[in-house]
Amino acid sequence: MPTGVPSEELKTMLTETSGRTAQDLAAELEGLRGVDWASVWAGPPQGGSSECSKWCARYGWEPQTADRNLVVNTAGGGRWTFESNGNWHPVEGLTHWPWHLKAEEASENPALLARSAEEWPAFLKAAEDVLGPAAWNGVWNAPDFPEPPEQGFWADRDYRLETRTPYRMAYWKPMGEHPGQACIVLEQSVSFASWTTDRSGGSRIRLSVNATEGSRRHR
């Protein structure tokens, strides 16, 4: 046994791989203030071009890809993917992964589930501090779990009840009069293996910023 490490810590060597915090999530959301969403949904200029670099620089984004879906790094150290079905444009949404925890061994799964439950409120509060109260938040089997306002914003009822995905979720309806406003969804997933005794599990938190039908009319 390694010296200097309490035996109880050795039992739960969980690994958080994003290196990000709830405060970092709040900073990423603050960075979206003032974004011209109608322009984003229309899609960026051709990847690798100077026009694309200038387009991204408006918001402190640094492009990381030149084909398929645009991926950018932000000034705050975050990473966003512009979801466009590999066609570059139009853009249907942005995705950011602010937290990822994984167990190294199946014996760590109970600790992983506990840690996931502990972390969620902090990330939810960080988002609400910037966006205001969520329109809804809760767990996968809540009786009032809402259906997605548009297909693809989150899993439908049958899939959710079968897979517990999303396991926890909160969402914010589009606000304001600016054309192209987005529906924002924060969700936590917990892999099926996390409930087993023979496979190591994992949990992620994902933030998605989704173009609505109304916003598509403005691009």
Backbone hydrogen bonds, N-H to C=O, Kabsch-Sander energy under -0.5 kcal/mol:
donor,donor_aa,acceptor,acceptor_aa,energy
5,V,2,P,-0.7
9,E,6,P,-0.9
10,L,6,P,-1.3
11,K,7,S,-0.8
12,T,9,E,-1.1
14,L,12,T,-1.5
15,T,102,K,-2.6
16,E,14,L,-0.5
17,T,15,T,-0.6
17,T,100,H,-2.4
18,S,100,H,-0.6
25,L,21,T,-1.6
26,A,22,A,-2.0
27,A,23,Q,-2.0
28,E,24,D,-2.2
29,L,25,L,-2.3
30,E,26,A,-2.4
31,G,27,A,-1.8
32,L,29,L,-1.3
33,R,30,E,-1.6
35,V,32,L,-1.9
37,W,35,V,-1.4
38,A,179,P,-0.7
39,S,36,D,-0.6
40,V,36,D,-1.8
41,W,37,W,-3.1
42,A,38,A,-1.4
43,G,39,S,-0.9
43,G,40,V,-0.8
49,S,46,Q,-1.7
53,S,49,S,-1.8
54,K,50,S,-2.3
55,W,51,E,-2.5
56,C,52,C,-2.4
57,A,53,S,-2.1
58,R,54,K,-0.9
58,R,55,W,-0.5
59,Y,56,C,-1.7
60,G,57,A,-1.3
61,W,56,C,-2.2
62,E,73,N,-2.9
64,Q,71,V,-3.5
65,T,71,V,-0.7
72,V,80,W,-2.5
73,N,62,E,-2.2
74,T,78,G,-2.3
77,G,74,T,-1.8
80,W,72,V,-2.6
81,T,95,T,-2.3
82,F,70,L,-3.3
83,E,81,T,-0.8
83,E,93,G,-3.1
84,S,82,F,-0.6
87,N,84,S,-1.9
89,H,87,N,-1.7
91,V,41,W,-2.2
92,E,83,E,-3.2
93,G,83,E,-1.0
94,L,209,V,-2.3
95,T,81,T,-2.2
96,H,207,L,-2.5
97,W,79,R,-0.5
99,W,205,I,-1.0
101,L,203,S,-3.0
102,K,15,T,-2.4
103,A,201,G,-2.6
108,E,105,E,-1.8
109,N,106,A,-1.9
112,L,108,E,-2.2
113,L,109,N,-2.5
114,A,110,P,-2.0
115,R,111,A,-2.6
116,S,112,L,-2.5
117,A,113,L,-1.8
118,E,114,A,-1.8
119,E,115,R,-2.3
120,W,116,S,-1.8
122,A,118,E,-0.5
122,A,119,E,-0.7
123,F,119,E,-1.6
124,L,120,W,-2.6
125,K,121,P,-2.5
126,A,122,A,-2.1
127,A,123,F,-2.0
128,E,124,L,-2.5
129,D,125,K,-2.4
130,V,126,A,-0.8
130,V,127,A,-0.7
131,L,127,A,-3.2
132,G,128,E,-2.1
135,A,171,Y,-2.4
136,W,171,Y,-1.1
138,G,169,M,-2.2
140,W,167,Y,-2.3
142,A,139,V,-1.9
145,F,142,A,-1.9
152,G,154,W,-0.5
153,F,150,E,-1.9
160,R,156,D,-2.5
161,L,157,R,-2.7
162,E,158,D,-1.5
163,T,159,Y,-2.4
164,R,160,R,-2.6
167,Y,188,Q,-1.9
168,R,188,Q,-1.7
169,M,138,G,-2.5
170,A,186,L,-2.6
171,Y,136,W,-1.9
172,W,184,I,-2.8
181,Q,178,H,-1.1
183,C,210,N,-2.1
184,I,172,W,-1.8
184,I,182,A,-0.5
185,V,208,S,-2.8
186,L,170,A,-3.0
187,E,206,R,-2.6
188,Q,168,R,-2.9
189,S,204,R,-2.6
191,S,202,G,-2.6
194,S,191,S,-1.7
195,W,192,F,-1.9
196,T,193,A,-1.8
203,S,101,L,-2.9
204,R,189,S,-1.7
205,I,99,W,-2.4
206,R,187,E,-3.0
207,L,96,H,-3.3
208,S,185,V,-2.8
209,V,94,L,-2.6
210,N,183,C,-3.0
210,N,208,S,-0.6
211,A,92,E,-2.6
212,T,181,Q,-0.5
216,R,212,T,-2.0
217,R,213,E,-1.0
218,H,215,S,-1.3
219,R,216,R,-1.1
